[in-house]
Amino acid sequence: MNANRTSAHRLRLTLAAFATFGAFYAVAEESVAPTQCLSTAQTRDKIAAEKLTDPFIAMRAAQERVKGEALNARLCQKGEAFIYEISLVRQDGHVVKMLYDAATGQPFSPRKSD
């Protein structure tokens, strides 16, 4: 009898935790600016028009930061900012993505619009 109460209590706590996480995730998703990545031709045009940094500079910086090998870089627009989304494979074999500000060549840090 006591074991059934404990199991039911654990189930209620688990469901409450999932409900809380789901609500948080929905709010977080609404507050994040959508990201739209550009094609290769659009990237060339945008780099020239906006005078953005060379993506290879950001790729080399990302390689140094994670001690890995850059696989590719894509130019994306996130809100008003242009970013390079760089995929790298670390020495342990894991693939990671890093974001770099295309205007400065520095790691991307989202700015608050408030």
N, C-alpha and C positions, 0 to 999 in steps of 0.2 A: 504494500500500500504506500509506504513512504517512498519507495523507489519510483513509483508512478508519478508522485507529486514532484519529485526532483527532476524527472525527465520532462514533465510538462512545463515546469518552471524554466528549465534550460531551453526548451523549444520556444517559449514566449520571449525569453531574452534574445535568442538568436533572431527571431522574426523582427523584434523591435530594432535590433542593430541593423538588419538589412533595410528596414523601412527608413531609418535615420540616414544611412549611407545613400540610399536612393534619392532622398530629398536633397541631400547635400550635393550629390552629383548633378541633379537637374539644375540647381541654382548655379553651380560652378560652370556648367556647360553654357548657360545663357549669358554669363558675364565674359566669356572668352570670345574674342574677335575671330571670325572665320578666317581660315587660311586658304589662299588660292595660289596654286603654283603655275608657273608660266612654261610654255614650250621653249625649245631651244632657240628658235627664231625670235620669239618674244623676249627671251632673256638677253640675247645680243642687243636688240633694239633698246631695251630698258636700261641695260648697263651703260650704253652710250648716252641715252637721253637724260638719265638721272645722275650720270657721272658716279656710278657705284664702283666699289673696289673690285679688283680682280678676284673671281671666286677661288683661284688657286692659292691666293694668300690666306684666305679663310680655311681652306682645306689643309694647308701646311700647319697652321696654328692649331687646328683641331687634332691633327695627327700627333703633334707634340703634347697636347693636353691629355689625351687618352692613351698615349703610347700605342697607337694602332695605325692601320692603313686605311686611307680614305678610299671609298668605293665610288662615290659620286656626290655631286652637289646640284641642288635645284634652287632656282630663284623663286621665292614665293612672296606674296604680299599678305601681311597680317595686319589688318586695320590700315593705318597710314604708313606703316613701316615695311621696308623691303628686307627680307631675310634670306640667308642661304641655309637650306636644310641639308646638312652634310651627313651621309651615312658612312660609318667606319666599322671595320672589324678589328676588335681588340686582340691582343696576343693570346687571350684565353679562348678565342673563337667566337665570342659574343658580338653581335652586330648592335651598334648604338647609333642614335641620331643626335646631332648637336645642331643648335641654331646659332648663326652668326649674323650680326647686323651688317647688311650689305653696304650701308653708307659708310660705316666706320671700320669694318673688318674685325670688330671686337665681338666677344660672346654676346648673344642677344639677351637682353633683360627687358621684359615687358614693362612699359611705363604705365603708371596709373593715370587715367584720364580725369580723375577728380581734381 
